[in-house]
């Protein structure tokens, strides 16, 4: 997961290093939108959730806590445009809205995340069709 976050940082860093010319990203730009950054017990804001826009479309989402799904739609993002959903770990303040993003799926979506342990399942186990019923 650290590799994914590092890759996203490398991609987005040049965008923030340039002088800000406008609030909206252009058709060929990258933008990182914070959907939520509050703590696990809430203070009126959503917890962890980040959205990477590429060419004006929502392509990568990192973490999906409570409140981020609503912010996702408020931002004008489209689930069908998502290509990658990365979950850093399965604490509820980073993954509570994962089911909402997985159902219904309207196209191919790569989901990556933890390998699992005694306390939490792995992403492949979680994504088995029979486990979503």
Secondary structure by P-SEA (a helix, b strand, c coil): caaaaaaaaaaaccccccccccccccccbbbbbbcccccccccccccbbbbbbcccccccccccccaaaaaaaaaccccccccbbbbccccccccccccccccccccbbbbbbbccccccccccccccccccc
